[in-house]
Amino acid sequence: MFLTLDDFDFEGKRVVLRVDINCPIDPNTGEILDDKRIREIKSTITELINKNAKVVILAHQSRPGKKDFTNLKNHARVLSEVIGKEVKYVDEVIGSTAREAITNMKEGDVILLENVRFYSEEVLSDWKKWKDITPKKQAETNIIKRLAPLFDYFVNDAFAAAHRAQPSLVGFSYYMPMIAGRLMEREVKILSKVLENPERPCVYVLGGAKADDSIRVMKNVLENGTADKVLTSGIVANIFLVAMGYDLGVNEEVIENLGLKSQIEVAKELLNNFEDKIVVPVDVALNINEERVEADLNKDEKVEHLINDIGEKTIELYSKIIDEAKTIVANGPAGVFEKEEFAKGTEKLLKAIANSDGFSVIGGGHLSAAAELFGFADKIDHVSTGGGATLEFLAGEKLPVIEMLKESYKKYKC
């Protein structure tokens, strides 16, 4: 259970709103290439404005060392266009200019502070062993100590960063109620439904290159009985094919180079326990001199070229299973969809998902980008804003932000 925007009166109150508007950026111009995450937080901001709150937004863009690590000036401009109201950009977070701007706000004003990851403690505090982190520990950072006294409520709408425990994501909860924004509320509700109480048959479609994450999801949904079928593609499928005794040649080197060799043993264990529920490709598309060449898979024949997509027979098989499903959860593309010759598997599976009568959910990252590219995003019931957060949620992991929302509910719910 969470505290939501329905639980408080925000009239005249100062609200710190943490969002994830980390967007694809043109490294040459700094222009935002896809504003989906900005559009997704519109409902929360608009509701707070309509309730006469004073809204101060904290956000990040990329991380130190990346080409798209930049300020949030353009984010403020795009956000202003999205909500139809000026969002004032302040190019600092904890300095006197920022604090003065916050103090002087009027009801309905909206401010976007600078990229919180410009401050080293925000990045360095992202300990993976989050069990050692408490709100009090994160509350002792300068960002929180300087800003917390200025606010009445903390609204967290940053689902895509919910698997992180950085100060701006959990630290304010030590001083004030931590409230789920509408996006956070919607993400958790939908993902919980497909994980805990899906309509059946429930089919998971797992691909992409982050095979270890996808295999953790597979393990969770098979062991808890959520998934009736798991369709594999991409590196995930290659790992399972090797585990089944196929000789994938150069593709096995790719698995090793990605640091995923240990996942073969995990795949063997899953096959031993759930072989009837795990579906692997029957044919693939090989990259031979950048041309697509379809090939059936045979345990007696070595695969001599890179596998860049699933084949036509597999597409037909998977599409039929998807068509009969009542719940479909997909994450990761089926192949190298960025290359036109090898986009067929990803496009056809997305089409099958979009046309299905079942309830459909796809994870963020590359698959949501592919859904936008091929024009299917509007036909999917839920396109998650999360990449890593979605995967960890579906894998049954505890996400720091979600855990802190639960703790705040226990502390402040009357």
C-alpha positions in Angstrom: 0.0 0.0 0.0 1.1 3.5 -0.8 0.2 7.0 0.1 -1.3 8.7 -3.0 -2.3 12.2 -4.1 -5.8 11.4 -2.8 -4.5 11.3 0.8 -3.4 14.9 1.3 -4.5 18.5 0.9 -1.9 20.3 -1.2 -3.4 23.8 -1.0 -0.5 26.2 -0.6 1.9 23.4 0.2 5.4 23.2 -1.2 6.0 19.8 -2.8 9.3 18.3 -3.9 8.5 16.0 -6.9 11.1 13.5 -8.0 10.6 12.3 -11.6 12.6 10.4 -14.2 12.7 12.4 -17.4 16.0 10.9 -18.5 15.5 11.2 -22.3 17.4 10.3 -25.5 19.5 13.4 -26.3 21.2 14.5 -29.5 24.8 14.8 -28.3 25.5 17.5 -30.9 22.6 19.8 -30.4 21.4 18.8 -26.9 17.8 18.5 -28.3 15.5 15.9 -26.7 14.7 13.2 -29.3 11.9 11.4 -27.4 9.8 13.1 -24.8 7.7 10.1 -23.7 8.9 10.1 -20.1 8.1 13.8 -19.9 4.6 13.3 -21.2 4.1 10.4 -18.7 4.4 12.7 -15.7 2.0 15.3 -17.0 -1.0 14.0 -15.0 0.9 14.2 -11.7 2.1 17.7 -12.2 -1.2 19.0 -13.6 -3.1 17.5 -10.6 -0.7 19.2 -8.1 -1.1 22.5 -9.9 -4.9 22.2 -9.9 -4.7 21.6 -6.1 -2.7 24.8 -5.8 0.5 23.2 -4.7 3.9 24.8 -5.2 5.8 22.2 -7.2 9.6 21.8 -7.3 10.8 19.1 -9.6 14.0 17.1 -9.1 15.3 15.0 -12.0 18.4 13.6 -13.6 19.8 13.2 -17.2 22.2 10.4 -17.8 25.3 10.1 -15.6 28.9 11.4 -15.4 31.0 10.3 -18.3 28.2 9.8 -20.8 27.8 12.0 -23.9 24.2 12.9 -23.0 25.1 14.0 -19.4 23.8 17.5 -19.6 21.8 20.2 -17.9 18.0 20.3 -17.8 17.3 23.6 -19.6 15.7 21.8 -22.6 13.8 19.5 -20.3 12.1 22.6 -18.7 11.2 24.0 -22.1 9.6 20.7 -23.3 7.9 20.2 -20.0 6.4 23.7 -20.3 5.0 22.7 -23.7 3.6 19.4 -22.4 1.8 20.8 -19.4 0.8 24.1 -21.0 2.3 26.2 -18.2 5.8 27.8 -17.7 8.2 25.6 -15.9 10.9 27.8 -14.5 14.4 26.3 -14.9 16.9 27.0 -12.1 20.5 26.0 -12.9 21.4 24.8 -9.4 19.9 22.5 -6.8 21.0 23.5 -3.3 22.5 26.9 -3.7 21.1 30.2 -2.5 19.5 31.0 -5.8 17.6 27.7 -5.8 16.5 28.0 -2.2 15.3 31.6 -2.7 13.4 30.7 -5.8 11.6 27.9 -3.8 10.9 30.2 -0.9 9.3 32.9 -3.2 7.0 30.5 -5.1 3.3 31.2 -5.5 0.5 28.6 -5.6 0.5 26.8 -8.9 4.1 27.7 -9.7 6.4 25.0 -11.1 10.2 25.0 -10.9 12.7 22.4 -12.3 16.0 22.4 -10.5 19.3 21.3 -12.1 20.4 17.8 -12.9 20.8 16.2 -9.5 23.6 14.0 -10.8 25.8 17.0 -11.2 26.3 16.5 -7.4 28.7 13.6 -6.7 26.9 12.4 -3.5 23.8 11.6 -5.6 25.8 9.3 -7.9 28.2 7.9 -5.2 25.3 7.1 -2.9 23.8 4.6 -5.3 24.9 1.5 -3.3 23.7 -1.7 -4.9 23.6 -3.4 -1.5 20.6 -1.3 -0.7 19.7 -3.3 2.5 22.5 -1.2 4.2 20.7 2.1 3.2 18.2 3.8 5.4 16.3 7.0 4.8 18.2 8.5 7.7 21.5 7.7 6.0 20.5 9.3 2.7 18.8 12.2 4.7 22.3 13.1 6.0 23.5 14.1 2.5 23.8 17.8 1.6 21.1 17.7 -1.0 18.5 16.5 1.4 19.6 18.5 4.5 19.5 21.8 2.5 16.2 21.2 0.7 14.0 19.2 3.1 13.2 22.1 5.5 11.7 23.9 2.5 9.0 21.3 1.8 5.8 19.8 3.2 5.5 16.7 1.1 7.6 14.4 -1.1 5.9 13.0 -4.2 7.9 10.3 -6.0 6.9 9.6 -9.6 10.3 8.3 -10.8 9.3 4.6 -11.4 12.1 4.2 -14.0 14.6 4.9 -11.2 12.8 3.0 -8.5 15.5 0.3 -8.4 18.0 2.9 -7.2 18.5 4.2 -3.7 20.0 7.6 -4.3 19.4 10.5 -1.9 16.9 12.4 -4.0 14.9 9.2 -4.5 14.6 8.1 -0.9 16.2 10.7 1.4 13.2 13.0 1.8 11.1 10.2 3.3 12.9 10.6 6.6 11.5 14.1 7.1 8.0 14.0 5.4 5.4 11.8 3.9 6.6 10.0 0.7 3.7 9.9 -1.8 3.3 7.9 -5.0 2.6 10.1 -8.1 0.1 8.9 -10.6 2.7 7.3 -12.9 4.3 5.4 -10.0 0.8 4.3 -8.9 -0.1 3.1 -12.4 3.1 1.3 -13.0 3.1 -0.6 -9.8 -0.6 -1.5 -10.1 -0.3 -2.9 -13.7 3.0 -4.7 -13.1 1.7 -6.2 -9.9 -1.4 -7.4 -11.7 0.5 -9.3 -14.5 2.9 -10.7 -11.9 0.4 -11.8 -9.2 -3.0 -12.2 -10.8 -2.8 -12.5 -14.6 -5.6 -13.7 -16.9 -4.6 -17.0 -18.5 -2.9 -18.2 -20.5 -0.1 -15.8 -19.5 2.8 -15.6 -21.9 6.1 -13.8 -21.3 8.2 -12.9 -24.4 11.8 -12.3 -23.3 14.7 -11.2 -25.6 17.3 -8.6 -26.0 21.0 -8.6 -24.9 20.4 -8.1 -21.1 20.0 -11.9 -20.8 20.9 -12.2 -17.1 18.1 -9.8 -16.2 15.6 -11.5 -18.5 16.5 -14.9 -17.1 16.0 -13.7 -13.5 12.5 -12.6 -14.6 11.9 -16.0 -16.3 13.0 -17.8 -13.1 10.7 -15.8 -11.0 7.6 -16.1 -13.2 8.1 -19.8 -13.7 8.8 -20.7 -10.1 5.8 -18.7 -8.8 3.5 -20.1 -11.5 2.8 -16.7 -13.2 3.9 -17.7 -16.7 2.2 -20.5 -18.7 4.7 -20.0 -21.5 8.0 -18.1 -21.9 9.0 -17.4 -25.5 12.8 -16.7 -25.9 14.7 -14.7 -28.5 17.9 -12.7 -28.8 20.8 -13.6 -26.5 18.3 -15.1 -24.1 17.3 -17.7 -26.7 21.0 -18.4 -27.7 21.8 -19.2 -24.0 19.0 -21.7 -23.8 19.9 -23.2 -27.2 23.4 -23.8 -26.0 22.1 -25.3 -22.7 20.0 -27.7 -24.9 23.1 -28.9 -26.7 23.1 -26.8 -29.9 26.5 -25.7 -31.3 26.1 -22.0 -32.0 29.7 -21.4 -32.9 30.6 -17.7 -32.9 27.4 -16.9 -31.0 28.8 -18.7 -28.0 31.8 -16.4 -28.1 29.3 -13.5 -28.0 27.7 -14.9 -24.9 31.1 -15.3 -23.2 32.2 -11.8 -24.2 29.0 -10.4 -22.7 29.9 -12.1 -19.4 26.9 -14.3 -19.6 28.5 -17.8 -19.8 27.4 -18.6 -16.2 23.8 -18.1 -17.4 24.0 -21.4 -19.4 24.0 -23.4 -16.2 21.0 -21.4 -14.9 19.2 -22.1 -18.2 19.9 -25.9 -17.8 18.3 -25.8 -14.4 15.3 -24.0 -15.7 14.9 -26.4 -18.6 15.2 -29.3 -16.2 12.3 -27.9 -14.1 10.1 -26.2 -16.7 11.0 -27.6 -20.1 7.4 -27.7 -21.2 6.9 -24.0 -20.6 10.1 -22.6 -22.2 9.9 -22.1 -26.0 13.1 -21.6 -28.1 13.4 -20.7 -31.7 13.2 -23.4 -34.4 14.9 -21.3 -37.0 17.0 -18.1 -37.0 18.1 -15.4 -39.4 21.9 -15.4 -39.9 24.0 -12.3 -40.8 26.0 -13.3 -43.8 27.8 -10.3 -45.2 25.1 -8.1 -43.8 22.4 -10.1 -45.6 19.5 -12.0 -43.9 19.8 -15.7 -44.5 17.2 -17.9 -42.8 18.3 -21.2 -41.4 16.6 -24.1 -39.5 18.3 -25.1 -36.2 19.7 -28.6 -36.0 21.7 -30.1 -33.1 23.9 -32.0 -35.6 24.9 -28.8 -37.5 27.2 -26.0 -36.2 26.0 -22.4 -36.7 28.8 -20.7 -38.6 27.5 -17.1 -38.6 26.0 -14.5 -36.2 22.4 -14.9 -35.3 20.8 -11.5 -35.7 17.1 -12.4 -35.5 14.6 -15.2 -35.1 13.4 -16.9 -38.4 10.0 -17.0 -40.2 8.9 -20.3 -38.7 9.7 -19.1 -35.2 7.8 -15.8 -35.8 4.8 -17.8 -37.0 5.0 -20.1 -33.9 5.4 -17.3 -31.4 2.7 -15.2 -33.0 0.2 -18.0 -32.7 1.0 -18.5 -29.0 0.7 -14.7 -28.4 -2.6 -14.6 -30.3 -4.1 -17.2 -27.9 -2.8 -15.5 -24.7 -5.0 -13.5 -22.3 -1.9 -11.7 -20.8 1.3 -10.9 -22.6 4.4 -9.4 -21.0 7.3 -8.7 -23.3 10.8 -7.3 -22.7 13.7 -7.0 -25.1 13.8 -7.1 -28.9 13.9 -10.4 -30.9 16.9 -9.3 -32.9 19.1 -6.5 -34.1 16.0 -4.4 -35.1 18.2 -1.3 -35.7 19.3 -3.0 -38.9 16.4 -3.2 -41.4 17.3 -6.7 -42.6 17.0 -8.1 -39.0 14.0 -6.1 -37.7 11.4 -8.6 -38.9 11.2 -10.7 -35.7 10.8 -7.7 -33.4 8.3 -6.0 -35.7 6.2 -9.1 -36.2 6.1 -10.1 -32.6 5.1 -6.5 -31.6 2.4 -6.6 -34.3 1.1 -9.9 -32.8 1.1 -8.4 -29.3 -0.7 -5.2 -30.5 -3.4 -7.2 -32.3 -3.9 -9.6 -29.5 -7.2 -9.5 -27.5 -5.1 -10.2 -24.4 -3.9 -7.6 -21.9 -0.4 -6.5 -23.1 2.5 -5.0 -21.3 6.0 -4.2 -22.7 9.1 -3.1 -20.8 10.9 0.1 -21.4 14.2 0.5 -23.1 14.8 -1.0 -26.6 11.5 -2.7 -26.9 9.5 0.4 -26.2 11.7 2.3 -28.7 11.0 -0.4 -31.3 7.2 -0.2 -30.6 7.4 3.5 -31.3 9.5 3.0 -34.4 7.0 0.4 -35.9 3.9 2.3 -34.8 2.5 -0.2 -32.3 3.0 1.7 -29.0 -0.5 3.1 -29.0 -2.0 -0.4 -29.4 -0.2 -1.8 -26.4 -2.2 -1.7 -23.2 0.8 -0.6 -21.1 4.3 0.5 -22.2 6.3 0.8 -19.1 8.6 3.7 -18.6 11.1 1.5 -16.7 14.0 -0.5 -18.1 16.0 -1.9 -15.3 13.2 -1.1 -12.8 10.6 -3.0 -14.7 12.9 -6.0 -15.0 13.8 -6.0 -11.3 10.1 -5.7 -10.4 9.1 -8.6 -12.6 12.1 -10.6 -11.2 10.6 -10.3 -7.7 13.4 -8.0 -6.4 12.7 -5.4 -3.8 13.0 -1.9 -5.3 14.3 0.8 -2.8 11.8 3.5 -3.8 8.8 1.0 -3.6 10.0 -0.2 -0.2 10.3 3.4 1.1 6.8 4.2 -0.2 5.5 1.2 1.8 7.3 2.4 4.9 5.9 5.9 4.6 2.4 4.5 4.3 2.9 2.6 7.6 4.3 5.8 9.2 1.8 8.4 8.0 -1.5 6.7 7.1 -4.1 7.6 9.6 
